[in-house]
Amino acid sequence: MGDFDLVVRNGRIATASDVFDADVGIRDGVIAALGPGLGAGRREIDAAGRWVLPGGIDSHCHVEQLSGMGLMCADDFYSATVSAAFGGTTTIIPFAAQHREMKIPEVVADYAQRAREKAVIDYGFHLILANPDDASLNSDLPQAIRDGITSLKVYMTYDRMKLNDHQLLDVLAVAAREQALVMVHAENNDMIAWLAHRLLQQGHTAPKFHAVAHDPLAESEATNRAIALSRLLGVPLLIVHVSGSEAIATIRNAKARGAAVYAESCPQYLFLTAEDLDRAGMDGAMFCCSPPPRDAESQEAVWQGLRDGTLLTYSSDHAPYRFDGTGKLPKGDATTFKEMANGVPGLELRLPLLFSEGFMAGRITIQEFVALTATNHAAMYGLSGRKGTIAVGADADLALWNPDREVTVTTGMLHDNVGYTPYEGRRLRGWPEVVLSRGRVVVENNTLQVERGSGQFLKRGPSDMLANPTGLSAAAARKILRTLIGMEKPA
């Protein structure tokens, strides 16, 4: 009998802070030992010549979710988690999406059942809050947080989802009291609606006009406003899918003033531009997402933001819609840019794209790759110590990367249900060839090794980022906050 259930030998291990050579001994699904020359395992994997990295955490993806336009995603919890695993991701945190007429307990129960039956890797949920009524704020949201859904997303755009500033302040106050992190889709809805209306009036309906309507100023203005609201209460905030250089500058400047604002970006803002929306016929619809891809200057700003810590996490924002009447083209070739499903797929290619064009190309270090794809997600979303690193006591979530393997991306090689990829034909260097989740070999020899429903729900704790609220002054912010949420009487 071996000392371990599984030993991964001879690999080059990287965490967010260190690089070292060691064996990884796994017992009962967790890392039991790290070091050279570990004892025998009942099974052993030789990782010589490969990087042994923490399994990725994708903390922003849409799975089996009904959009605000009433369109269902192409991926369910089986296809999405299989796709994630083949790309080196071992944990996903998708959304349980409330629409205005829905009650939070029903929403959470529905998503939980579907994930429990289908997911092959571990998962948590964020709540999308579209109806911050008294029942949601005073009862249902606090209960969801206590049940381990310790983050929620709100929208400043989309008519069926957006909250006004008063509502956003209500949500921030409750989140502070209940120890939850608020994620914000920051775009100015009126700017976008005004531009879109005039474009359509003039007959400008093609996909490329989506990028025109979603002007970078709509993103930077809403980003600044969201930060101001959070500073008023001294409540930390996360701005999701940051795309533009002006929004990044806004976040960087706010952080320099002491604001507890955090941000993420996504593959589409590193590897696509608005020119992709201007392809022949309706093909540009395949690249339509919000905010849209920008330009080369914004791409470089995103790279810089990832390097200097302005952007702490790198997520896919996987929003999978097929290029047909069920998704991107509900009216065929007559579909206008306002009618196309918003979103691009990226769950499987998120890590290979950054490994190839970030680490292998010398733009980021391997430690930065680990931080951006795993460790910072764990800290942001209440999974520190369990996920996102390689350490004794952590879950044995590992991806063994072959840096010498070159792959040309094709739709046919992917495992989602979308039917296209925005990255078709891109040549990548490096690929995850063996993937483990809680010590289980999930992917090996390009084959899925586990059953549907074998993933586990992650009941998450508070974000590590909630420990340092700031504002006009820390003391004044705390005083205002405690008063507004009824924890302290006014002077």
LUMRO-621048 format. One record per residue (C-alpha): residue in three letters; chain; residue number from 0; x, y, z. Coordinates in nm, 2 decimals. Layout:
<sites>
SITE type mol seq     px     py     pz
SITE  Ala   A NUM      X      Y      Z
...
</sites>
This chain:
<sites>
SITE type mol seq     px     py     pz
SITE  Met   A   0   0.00   0.00   0.00
SITE  Gly   A   1   0.14   0.34  -0.09
SITE  Asp   A   2   0.19   0.64   0.14
SITE  Phe   A   3  -0.04   0.85  -0.08
SITE  Asp   A   4  -0.34   0.80  -0.30
SITE  Leu   A   5  -0.16   0.98  -0.58
SITE  Val   A   6   0.19   1.13  -0.62
SITE  Val   A   7   0.27   1.38  -0.90
SITE  Arg   A   8   0.64   1.35  -0.94
SITE  Asn   A   9   0.92   1.56  -1.09
SITE  Gly   A  10   0.72   1.87  -1.18
SITE  Arg   A  11   0.81   2.23  -1.18
SITE  Ile   A  12   0.57   2.39  -0.93
SITE  Ala   A  13   0.45   2.75  -0.94
SITE  Thr   A  14   0.24   2.94  -0.69
SITE  Ala   A  15   0.16   3.31  -0.69
SITE  Ser   A  16   0.48   3.37  -0.49
SITE  Asp   A  17   0.73   3.08  -0.56
SITE  Val   A  18   0.87   2.85  -0.81
SITE  Phe   A  19   1.03   2.52  -0.70
SITE  Asp   A  20   1.08   2.15  -0.79
SITE  Ala   A  21   0.89   1.90  -0.58
SITE  Asp   A  22   0.67   1.60  -0.57
SITE  Val   A  23   0.30   1.65  -0.47
SITE  Gly   A  24   0.16   1.38  -0.24
SITE  Ile   A  25  -0.22   1.36  -0.24
SITE  Arg   A  26  -0.44   1.19   0.02
SITE  Asp   A  27  -0.82   1.20   0.06
SITE  Gly   A  28  -0.85   1.47  -0.21
SITE  Val   A  29  -0.61   1.72  -0.05
SITE  Ile   A  30  -0.24   1.79  -0.07
SITE  Ala   A  31  -0.08   1.60   0.21
SITE  Ala   A  32   0.29   1.66   0.14
SITE  Leu   A  33   0.52   1.86  -0.09
SITE  Gly   A  34   0.89   1.79  -0.13
SITE  Pro   A  35   1.15   1.58  -0.32
SITE  Gly   A  36   1.15   1.20  -0.31
SITE  Leu   A  37   0.81   1.15  -0.14
SITE  Gly   A  38   0.70   0.80  -0.06
SITE  Ala   A  39   0.50   0.59  -0.30
SITE  Gly   A  40   0.15   0.65  -0.42
SITE  Arg   A  41  -0.11   0.40  -0.52
SITE  Arg   A  42  -0.10   0.58  -0.85
SITE  Glu   A  43   0.18   0.80  -0.97
SITE  Ile   A  44   0.20   1.06  -1.25
SITE  Asp   A  45   0.54   1.17  -1.40
SITE  Ala   A  46   0.53   1.55  -1.46
SITE  Ala   A  47   0.89   1.58  -1.58
SITE  Gly   A  48   0.92   1.87  -1.82
SITE  Arg   A  49   0.58   2.01  -1.72
SITE  Trp   A  50   0.46   2.29  -1.51
SITE  Val   A  51   0.25   2.18  -1.21
SITE  Leu   A  52   0.01   2.47  -1.15
SITE  Pro   A  53  -0.30   2.53  -0.93
SITE  Gly   A  54  -0.62   2.45  -1.12
SITE  Gly   A  55  -0.77   2.76  -1.25
SITE  Ile   A  56  -1.07   2.94  -1.09
SITE  Asp   A  57  -1.30   3.11  -1.33
SITE  Ser   A  58  -1.50   3.35  -1.12
SITE  His   A  59  -1.71   3.51  -1.39
SITE  Cys   A  60  -1.90   3.28  -1.63
SITE  His   A  61  -2.26   3.24  -1.73
SITE  Val   A  62  -2.39   2.88  -1.74
SITE  Glu   A  63  -2.74   2.76  -1.81
SITE  Gln   A  64  -2.86   3.11  -1.75
SITE  Leu   A  65  -3.15   3.30  -1.90
SITE  Ser   A  66  -3.03   3.64  -2.03
SITE  Gly   A  67  -3.21   3.97  -1.98
SITE  Met   A  68  -3.33   3.93  -2.34
SITE  Gly   A  69  -3.49   3.60  -2.26
SITE  Leu   A  70  -3.23   3.38  -2.44
SITE  Met   A  71  -3.09   3.07  -2.28
SITE  Cys   A  72  -2.71   3.01  -2.28
SITE  Ala   A  73  -2.58   2.73  -2.51
SITE  Asp   A  74  -2.40   2.56  -2.23
SITE  Asp   A  75  -2.55   2.37  -1.94
SITE  Phe   A  76  -2.36   2.27  -1.62
SITE  Tyr   A  77  -2.22   1.96  -1.78
SITE  Ser   A  78  -2.09   2.10  -2.11
SITE  Ala   A  79  -1.96   2.41  -1.93
SITE  Thr   A  80  -1.77   2.23  -1.66
SITE  Val   A  81  -1.63   1.97  -1.90
SITE  Ser   A  82  -1.51   2.26  -2.12
SITE  Ala   A  83  -1.36   2.43  -1.82
SITE  Ala   A  84  -1.17   2.12  -1.71
SITE  Phe   A  85  -1.02   2.06  -2.05
SITE  Gly   A  86  -0.88   2.42  -2.03
SITE  Gly   A  87  -0.72   2.37  -1.70
SITE  Thr   A  88  -0.99   2.52  -1.48
SITE  Thr   A  89  -1.10   2.32  -1.18
SITE  Thr   A  90  -1.35   2.56  -1.01
SITE  Ile   A  91  -1.61   2.79  -1.16
SITE  Ile   A  92  -1.83   3.05  -1.00
SITE  Pro   A  93  -2.12   3.12  -1.24
SITE  Phe   A  94  -2.43   3.32  -1.16
SITE  Ala   A  95  -2.77   3.24  -1.02
SITE  Ala   A  96  -2.96   3.51  -1.20
SITE  Gln   A  97  -3.26   3.68  -1.05
SITE  His   A  98  -3.49   3.85  -1.29
SITE  Arg   A  99  -3.73   4.12  -1.16
SITE  Glu   A 100  -4.03   3.89  -1.11
SITE  Met   A 101  -3.82   3.61  -0.94
SITE  Lys   A 102  -3.77   3.54  -0.57
SITE  Ile   A 103  -3.41   3.47  -0.46
SITE  Pro   A 104  -3.47   3.14  -0.28
SITE  Glu   A 105  -3.64   2.99  -0.59
SITE  Val   A 106  -3.35   3.12  -0.81
SITE  Val   A 107  -3.09   2.97  -0.59
SITE  Ala   A 108  -3.27   2.63  -0.55
SITE  Asp   A 109  -3.31   2.61  -0.93
SITE  Tyr   A 110  -2.95   2.66  -1.02
SITE  Ala   A 111  -2.83   2.44  -0.73
SITE  Gln   A 112  -3.03   2.15  -0.86
SITE  Arg   A 113  -2.91   2.18  -1.21
SITE  Ala   A 114  -2.54   2.21  -1.11
SITE  Arg   A 115  -2.57   1.93  -0.86
SITE  Glu   A 116  -2.69   1.69  -1.13
SITE  Lys   A 117  -2.44   1.79  -1.40
SITE  Ala   A 118  -2.12   1.96  -1.29
SITE  Val   A 119  -1.79   1.76  -1.32
SITE  Ile   A 120  -1.58   2.01  -1.12
SITE  Asp   A 121  -1.64   2.21  -0.81
SITE  Tyr   A 122  -1.85   2.52  -0.83
SITE  Gly   A 123  -2.00   2.81  -0.63
SITE  Phe   A 124  -2.25   3.08  -0.72
SITE  His   A 125  -2.27   3.46  -0.73
SITE  Leu   A 126  -2.62   3.60  -0.71
SITE  Ile   A 127  -2.74   3.84  -0.98
SITE  Leu   A 128  -2.97   4.09  -0.80
SITE  Ala   A 129  -3.22   4.26  -1.03
SITE  Asn   A 130  -3.50   4.33  -0.77
SITE  Pro   A 131  -3.37   4.48  -0.45
SITE  Asp   A 132  -3.71   4.50  -0.28
SITE  Asp   A 133  -3.76   4.48   0.09
SITE  Ala   A 134  -3.79   4.10   0.10
SITE  Ser   A 135  -3.47   4.06  -0.11
SITE  Leu   A 136  -3.26   4.30   0.10
SITE  Asn   A 137  -3.39   4.22   0.45
SITE  Ser   A 138  -3.44   3.85   0.43
SITE  Asp   A 139  -3.35   3.66   0.11
SITE  Leu   A 140  -3.02   3.81   0.03
SITE  Pro   A 141  -2.88   3.77   0.39
SITE  Gln   A 142  -2.99   3.41   0.39
SITE  Ala   A 143  -2.82   3.34   0.06
SITE  Ile   A 144  -2.50   3.49   0.20
SITE  Arg   A 145  -2.52   3.28   0.51
SITE  Asp   A 146  -2.56   2.98   0.28
SITE  Gly   A 147  -2.23   3.04   0.12
SITE  Ile   A 148  -2.32   3.27  -0.18
SITE  Thr   A 149  -2.10   3.55  -0.05
SITE  Ser   A 150  -2.09   3.77  -0.36
SITE  Leu   A 151  -2.35   3.93  -0.58
SITE  Lys   A 152  -2.35   4.11  -0.91
SITE  Val   A 153  -2.55   4.42  -1.00
SITE  Tyr   A 154  -2.60   4.60  -1.34
SITE  Met   A 155  -2.59   4.97  -1.42
SITE  Thr   A 156  -2.72   4.89  -1.77
SITE  Tyr   A 157  -2.97   4.67  -1.95
SITE  Asp   A 158  -3.33   4.79  -1.90
SITE  Arg   A 159  -3.45   4.46  -1.75
SITE  Met   A 160  -3.16   4.43  -1.50
SITE  Lys   A 161  -3.02   4.78  -1.41
SITE  Leu   A 162  -3.04   4.94  -1.07
SITE  Asn   A 163  -3.04   5.31  -1.01
SITE  Asp   A 164  -2.79   5.48  -0.77
SITE  His   A 165  -3.03   5.48  -0.48
SITE  Gln   A 166  -3.07   5.10  -0.52
SITE  Leu   A 167  -2.70   5.05  -0.55
SITE  Leu   A 168  -2.64   5.22  -0.22
SITE  Asp   A 169  -2.91   5.00  -0.06
SITE  Val   A 170  -2.73   4.69  -0.19
SITE  Leu   A 171  -2.39   4.81  -0.08
SITE  Ala   A 172  -2.51   4.88   0.27
SITE  Val   A 173  -2.66   4.53   0.30
SITE  Ala   A 174  -2.35   4.37   0.15
SITE  Ala   A 175  -2.13   4.55   0.41
SITE  Arg   A 176  -2.35   4.44   0.70
SITE  Glu   A 177  -2.37   4.08   0.58
SITE  Gln   A 178  -2.00   4.05   0.46
SITE  Ala   A 179  -2.06   4.00   0.09
SITE  Leu   A 180  -1.87   4.14  -0.21
SITE  Val   A 181  -2.06   4.34  -0.47
SITE  Met   A 182  -1.96   4.30  -0.84
SITE  Val   A 183  -2.07   4.57  -1.08
SITE  His   A 184  -2.13   4.58  -1.45
SITE  Ala   A 185  -2.04   4.94  -1.50
SITE  Glu   A 186  -2.18   5.11  -1.82
SITE  Asn   A 187  -2.39   5.42  -1.84
SITE  Asn   A 188  -2.73   5.29  -1.97
SITE  Asp   A 189  -2.86   5.63  -2.09
SITE  Met   A 190  -2.55   5.70  -2.29
SITE  Ile   A 191  -2.57   5.36  -2.47
SITE  Ala   A 192  -2.95   5.39  -2.53
SITE  Trp   A 193  -2.91   5.75  -2.66
SITE  Leu   A 194  -2.64   5.64  -2.91
SITE  Ala   A 195  -2.81   5.32  -3.01
SITE  His   A 196  -3.14   5.50  -3.08
SITE  Arg   A 197  -2.98   5.75  -3.31
SITE  Leu   A 198  -2.77   5.48  -3.49
SITE  Leu   A 199  -3.08   5.27  -3.56
SITE  Gln   A 200  -3.27   5.58  -3.68
SITE  Gln   A 201  -3.01   5.63  -3.94
SITE  Gly   A 202  -3.01   5.27  -4.05
SITE  His   A 203  -2.68   5.17  -3.89
SITE  Thr   A 204  -2.78   4.82  -3.78
SITE  Ala   A 205  -2.47   4.61  -3.84
SITE  Pro   A 206  -2.28   4.44  -3.56
SITE  Lys   A 207  -1.99   4.69  -3.57
SITE  Phe   A 208  -2.23   4.96  -3.44
SITE  His   A 209  -2.26   4.77  -3.11
SITE  Ala   A 210  -1.91   4.90  -3.04
SITE  Val   A 211  -2.01   5.25  -3.14
SITE  Ala   A 212  -2.31   5.25  -2.90
SITE  His   A 213  -2.11   5.12  -2.61
SITE  Asp   A 214  -1.86   5.41  -2.62
SITE  Pro   A 215  -1.56   5.38  -2.38
SITE  Leu   A 216  -1.70   5.69  -2.20
SITE  Ala   A 217  -2.01   5.50  -2.10
SITE  Glu   A 218  -1.78   5.25  -1.92
SITE  Ser   A 219  -1.55   5.50  -1.76
SITE  Glu   A 220  -1.83   5.73  -1.64
SITE  Ala   A 221  -2.02   5.44  -1.48
SITE  Thr   A 222  -1.70   5.30  -1.33
SITE  Asn   A 223  -1.63   5.64  -1.17
SITE  Arg   A 224  -1.99   5.66  -1.04
SITE  Ala   A 225  -1.98   5.31  -0.89
SITE  Ile   A 226  -1.66   5.38  -0.71
SITE  Ala   A 227  -1.80   5.71  -0.57
SITE  Leu   A 228  -2.10   5.52  -0.43
SITE  Ser   A 229  -1.88   5.26  -0.27
SITE  Arg   A 230  -1.65   5.53  -0.12
SITE  Leu   A 231  -1.95   5.71   0.02
SITE  Leu   A 232  -2.01   5.41   0.24
SITE  Gly   A 233  -1.65   5.28   0.27
SITE  Val   A 234  -1.75   4.95   0.11
SITE  Pro   A 235  -1.52   4.75  -0.12
SITE  Leu   A 236  -1.63   4.70  -0.47
SITE  Leu   A 237  -1.53   4.49  -0.78
SITE  Ile   A 238  -1.57   4.62  -1.13
SITE  Val   A 239  -1.61   4.33  -1.37
SITE  His   A 240  -1.49   4.28  -1.73
SITE  Val   A 241  -1.29   4.61  -1.76
SITE  Ser   A 242  -1.22   4.68  -2.13
SITE  Gly   A 243  -1.10   5.04  -2.18
SITE  Ser   A 244  -0.80   5.24  -2.11
SITE  Glu   A 245  -1.01   5.52  -1.95
SITE  Ala   A 246  -1.19   5.29  -1.72
SITE  Ile   A 247  -0.85   5.14  -1.61
SITE  Ala   A 248  -0.71   5.48  -1.55
SITE  Thr   A 249  -1.02   5.57  -1.34
SITE  Ile   A 250  -0.97   5.26  -1.13
SITE  Arg   A 251  -0.60   5.32  -1.09
SITE  Asn   A 252  -0.65   5.68  -0.98
SITE  Ala   A 253  -0.92   5.57  -0.73
SITE  Lys   A 254  -0.69   5.31  -0.58
SITE  Ala   A 255  -0.42   5.58  -0.55
SITE  Arg   A 256  -0.66   5.78  -0.34
SITE  Gly   A 257  -0.72   5.49  -0.11
SITE  Ala   A 258  -1.05   5.35  -0.25
SITE  Ala   A 259  -1.11   4.98  -0.19
SITE  Val   A 260  -1.19   4.91  -0.56
SITE  Tyr   A 261  -1.09   4.59  -0.74
SITE  Ala   A 262  -1.12   4.49  -1.10
SITE  Glu   A 263  -1.10   4.21  -1.34
SITE  Ser   A 264  -1.06   4.17  -1.72
SITE  Cys   A 265  -1.11   3.90  -1.97
SITE  Pro   A 266  -0.95   3.74  -2.28
SITE  Gln   A 267  -1.16   3.93  -2.53
SITE  Tyr   A 268  -1.00   4.26  -2.41
SITE  Leu   A 269  -0.65   4.12  -2.47
SITE  Phe   A 270  -0.70   3.94  -2.80
SITE  Leu   A 271  -0.99   4.10  -2.98
SITE  Thr   A 272  -1.07   4.45  -3.10
SITE  Ala   A 273  -1.37   4.64  -3.23
SITE  Glu   A 274  -1.24   4.56  -3.58
SITE  Asp   A 275  -1.36   4.20  -3.52
SITE  Leu   A 276  -1.72   4.33  -3.51
SITE  Asp   A 277  -1.67   4.47  -3.86
SITE  Arg   A 278  -1.64   4.14  -4.04
SITE  Ala   A 279  -1.83   4.05  -4.35
SITE  Gly   A 280  -2.20   3.99  -4.34
SITE  Met   A 281  -2.32   3.91  -3.99
SITE  Asp   A 282  -2.00   3.75  -3.87
SITE  Gly   A 283  -1.92   4.04  -3.65
SITE  Ala   A 284  -2.20   3.93  -3.42
SITE  Met   A 285  -1.98   3.64  -3.30
SITE  Phe   A 286  -1.76   3.91  -3.13
SITE  Cys   A 287  -2.05   4.11  -2.98
SITE  Cys   A 288  -2.02   4.15  -2.60
SITE  Ser   A 289  -2.06   4.42  -2.34
SITE  Pro   A 290  -1.84   4.61  -2.29
SITE  Pro   A 291  -1.71   4.55  -2.65
SITE  Pro   A 292  -1.35   4.49  -2.74
SITE  Arg   A 293  -1.18   4.82  -2.80
SITE  Asp   A 294  -0.85   4.89  -2.97
SITE  Ala   A 295  -0.47   4.82  -2.95
SITE  Glu   A 296  -0.42   5.10  -2.70
SITE  Ser   A 297  -0.68   4.95  -2.47
SITE  Gln   A 298  -0.53   4.60  -2.51
SITE  Glu   A 299  -0.20   4.73  -2.39
SITE  Ala   A 300  -0.37   4.91  -2.10
SITE  Val   A 301  -0.53   4.58  -1.99
SITE  Trp   A 302  -0.19   4.41  -2.01
SITE  Gln   A 303  -0.04   4.69  -1.80
SITE  Gly   A 304  -0.33   4.67  -1.55
SITE  Leu   A 305  -0.28   4.29  -1.51
SITE  Arg   A 306   0.09   4.35  -1.44
SITE  Asp   A 307   0.06   4.64  -1.20
SITE  Gly   A 308  -0.23   4.50  -0.99
SITE  Thr   A 309  -0.50   4.74  -1.11
SITE  Leu   A 310  -0.67   4.44  -1.25
SITE  Leu   A 311  -0.65   4.16  -1.00
SITE  Thr   A 312  -0.83   3.87  -1.17
SITE  Tyr   A 313  -0.86   3.74  -1.52
SITE  Ser   A 314  -1.19   3.57  -1.59
SITE  Ser   A 315  -1.36   3.44  -1.91
SITE  Asp   A 316  -1.70   3.61  -1.88
SITE  His   A 317  -1.81   3.31  -2.08
SITE  Ala   A 318  -2.15   3.40  -2.22
SITE  Pro   A 319  -2.22   3.13  -2.47
SITE  Tyr   A 320  -2.47   3.18  -2.75
SITE  Arg   A 321  -2.48   3.00  -3.08
SITE  Phe   A 322  -2.45   3.18  -3.41
SITE  Asp   A 323  -2.81   3.11  -3.51
SITE  Gly   A 324  -3.17   3.20  -3.43
SITE  Thr   A 325  -3.13   3.07  -3.07
SITE  Gly   A 326  -2.87   3.32  -2.98
SITE  Lys   A 327  -2.68   3.57  -3.19
SITE  Leu   A 328  -2.92   3.60  -3.48
SITE  Pro   A 329  -3.28   3.58  -3.36
SITE  Lys   A 330  -3.40   3.75  -3.68
SITE  Gly   A 331  -3.14   3.60  -3.91
SITE  Asp   A 332  -2.96   3.85  -4.13
SITE  Ala   A 333  -3.22   4.12  -4.04
SITE  Thr   A 334  -3.10   4.11  -3.67
SITE  Thr   A 335  -2.98   4.45  -3.56
SITE  Phe   A 336  -2.69   4.51  -3.32
SITE  Lys   A 337  -2.95   4.58  -3.04
SITE  Glu   A 338  -3.11   4.24  -3.09
SITE  Met   A 339  -2.80   4.01  -3.09
SITE  Ala   A 340  -2.73   3.81  -2.78
SITE  Asn   A 341  -2.45   3.97  -2.58
SITE  Gly   A 342  -2.15   3.77  -2.50
SITE  Val   A 343  -1.86   3.55  -2.63
SITE  Pro   A 344  -1.74   3.20  -2.53
SITE  Gly   A 345  -1.41   3.17  -2.36
SITE  Leu   A 346  -1.43   2.92  -2.07
SITE  Glu   A 347  -1.19   2.66  -2.22
SITE  Leu   A 348  -0.94   2.89  -2.38
SITE  Arg   A 349  -0.91   3.15  -2.10
SITE  Leu   A 350  -0.60   2.99  -1.95
SITE  Pro   A 351  -0.43   2.86  -2.27
SITE  Leu   A 352  -0.46   3.21  -2.42
SITE  Leu   A 353  -0.29   3.38  -2.12
SITE  Phe   A 354  -0.03   3.10  -2.08
SITE  Ser   A 355   0.07   3.14  -2.44
SITE  Glu   A 356   0.05   3.51  -2.50
SITE  Gly   A 357   0.12   3.62  -2.14
SITE  Phe   A 358   0.37   3.38  -1.98
SITE  Met   A 359   0.53   3.22  -2.29
SITE  Ala   A 360   0.55   3.55  -2.47
SITE  Gly   A 361   0.72   3.71  -2.17
SITE  Arg   A 362   0.45   3.96  -2.09
SITE  Ile   A 363   0.39   3.82  -1.74
SITE  Thr   A 364   0.58   3.58  -1.51
SITE  Ile   A 365   0.45   3.23  -1.42
SITE  Gln   A 366   0.38   3.36  -1.07
SITE  Glu   A 367   0.16   3.64  -1.21
SITE  Phe   A 368  -0.02   3.38  -1.43
SITE  Val   A 369  -0.10   3.18  -1.12
SITE  Ala   A 370  -0.22   3.48  -0.93
SITE  Leu   A 371  -0.44   3.62  -1.21
SITE  Thr   A 372  -0.60   3.28  -1.29
SITE  Ala   A 373  -0.64   3.11  -0.95
SITE  Thr   A 374  -0.49   3.26  -0.63
SITE  Asn   A 375  -0.64   3.61  -0.65
SITE  His   A 376  -0.98   3.46  -0.74
SITE  Ala   A 377  -0.97   3.24  -0.42
SITE  Ala   A 378  -0.89   3.55  -0.21
SITE  Met   A 379  -1.15   3.76  -0.38
SITE  Tyr   A 380  -1.43   3.51  -0.34
SITE  Gly   A 381  -1.38   3.34   0.00
SITE  Leu   A 382  -1.19   3.03  -0.10
SITE  Ser   A 383  -0.84   3.11   0.03
SITE  Gly   A 384  -0.65   2.82   0.18
SITE  Arg   A 385  -0.87   2.57   0.00
SITE  Lys   A 386  -0.85   2.66  -0.37
SITE  Gly   A 387  -0.61   2.85  -0.59
SITE  Thr   A 388  -0.27   2.74  -0.46
SITE  Ile   A 389  -0.05   2.44  -0.41
SITE  Ala   A 390   0.01   2.40  -0.04
SITE  Val   A 391  -0.03   2.13   0.22
SITE  Gly   A 392  -0.40   2.12   0.33
SITE  Ala   A 393  -0.53   2.27   0.01
SITE  Asp   A 394  -0.76   2.08  -0.22
SITE  Ala   A 395  -0.55   1.88  -0.48
SITE  Asp   A 396  -0.67   2.09  -0.78
SITE  Leu   A 397  -0.38   2.07  -1.02
SITE  Ala   A 398  -0.31   2.13  -1.39
SITE  Leu   A 399   0.00   1.98  -1.56
SITE  Trp   A 400   0.10   2.21  -1.84
SITE  Asn   A 401   0.32   2.10  -2.13
SITE  Pro   A 402   0.50   2.43  -2.23
SITE  Asp   A 403   0.63   2.26  -2.55
SITE  Arg   A 404   0.30   2.16  -2.70
SITE  Glu   A 405   0.17   2.39  -2.97
SITE  Val   A 406  -0.20   2.39  -3.05
SITE  Thr   A 407  -0.39   2.56  -3.33
SITE  Val   A 408  -0.74   2.66  -3.20
SITE  Thr   A 409  -1.03   2.51  -3.39
SITE  Thr   A 410  -1.40   2.50  -3.29
SITE  Gly   A 411  -1.40   2.12  -3.33
SITE  Met   A 412  -1.14   2.07  -3.05
SITE  Leu   A 413  -1.34   2.25  -2.79
SITE  His   A 414  -1.60   2.10  -2.55
SITE  Asp   A 415  -1.86   2.37  -2.52
SITE  Asn   A 416  -2.19   2.38  -2.71
SITE  Val   A 417  -2.14   2.71  -2.88
SITE  Gly   A 418  -2.04   2.60  -3.23
SITE  Tyr   A 419  -1.78   2.87  -3.28
SITE  Thr   A 420  -1.48   3.04  -3.11
SITE  Pro   A 421  -1.36   3.40  -3.15
SITE  Tyr   A 422  -1.01   3.26  -3.14
SITE  Glu   A 423  -1.03   3.03  -3.44
SITE  Gly   A 424  -0.69   2.97  -3.60
SITE  Arg   A 425  -0.49   3.12  -3.33
SITE  Arg   A 426  -0.16   2.93  -3.26
SITE  Leu   A 427  -0.09   2.88  -2.89
SITE  Arg   A 428   0.22   2.75  -2.70
SITE  Gly   A 429   0.15   2.54  -2.39
SITE  Trp   A 430  -0.14   2.33  -2.30
SITE  Pro   A 431  -0.28   2.16  -1.98
SITE  Glu   A 432  -0.26   1.79  -2.05
SITE  Val   A 433  -0.36   1.64  -1.71
SITE  Val   A 434  -0.61   1.81  -1.48
SITE  Leu   A 435  -0.69   1.70  -1.12
SITE  Ser   A 436  -0.98   1.81  -0.91
SITE  Arg   A 437  -0.97   1.71  -0.54
SITE  Gly   A 438  -0.71   1.45  -0.63
SITE  Arg   A 439  -0.94   1.30  -0.90
SITE  Val   A 440  -0.79   1.28  -1.25
SITE  Val   A 441  -1.05   1.47  -1.45
SITE  Val   A 442  -0.88   1.50  -1.78
SITE  Glu   A 443  -0.60   1.28  -1.91
SITE  Asn   A 444  -0.50   1.17  -2.27
SITE  Asn   A 445  -0.75   1.42  -2.40
SITE  Thr   A 446  -1.03   1.22  -2.23
SITE  Leu   A 447  -1.28   1.30  -1.96
SITE  Gln   A 448  -1.23   1.06  -1.66
SITE  Val   A 449  -1.51   1.15  -1.43
SITE  Glu   A 450  -1.89   1.13  -1.42
SITE  Arg   A 451  -2.15   1.41  -1.45
SITE  Gly   A 452  -2.26   1.53  -1.11
SITE  Ser   A 453  -1.93   1.46  -0.94
SITE  Gly   A 454  -1.84   1.82  -0.88
SITE  Gln   A 455  -1.92   1.97  -0.54
SITE  Phe   A 456  -2.08   2.29  -0.43
SITE  Leu   A 457  -1.85   2.53  -0.25
SITE  Lys   A 458  -1.99   2.71   0.04
SITE  Arg   A 459  -1.78   3.02   0.04
SITE  Gly   A 460  -1.67   3.25   0.33
SITE  Pro   A 461  -1.63   3.63   0.31
SITE  Ser   A 462  -1.39   3.78   0.06
SITE  Asp   A 463  -1.04   3.86   0.19
SITE  Met   A 464  -1.09   4.20   0.03
SITE  Leu   A 465  -1.36   4.31   0.28
SITE  Ala   A 466  -1.11   4.36   0.56
SITE  Asn   A 467  -1.00   4.71   0.45
SITE  Pro   A 468  -1.29   4.94   0.38
SITE  Thr   A 469  -1.20   5.30   0.29
SITE  Gly   A 470  -1.38   5.61   0.19
SITE  Leu   A 471  -1.36   5.99   0.25
SITE  Ser   A 472  -1.19   5.88   0.57
SITE  Ala   A 473  -1.21   5.54   0.72
SITE  Ala   A 474  -1.36   5.66   1.05
SITE  Ala   A 475  -1.62   5.88   0.88
SITE  Ala   A 476  -1.71   5.61   0.63
SITE  Arg   A 477  -1.77   5.36   0.91
SITE  Lys   A 478  -1.98   5.61   1.10
SITE  Ile   A 479  -2.20   5.68   0.80
SITE  Leu   A 480  -2.23   5.31   0.71
SITE  Arg   A 481  -2.32   5.20   1.06
SITE  Thr   A 482  -2.59   5.47   1.08
SITE  Leu   A 483  -2.74   5.40   0.75
SITE  Ile   A 484  -2.78   5.02   0.80
SITE  Gly   A 485  -2.92   5.06   1.15
SITE  Met   A 486  -2.61   4.94   1.34
SITE  Glu   A 487  -2.56   5.28   1.51
SITE  Lys   A 488  -2.79   5.57   1.60
SITE  Pro   A 489  -2.74   5.91   1.44
SITE  Ala   A 490  -2.55   6.16   1.66
</sites>
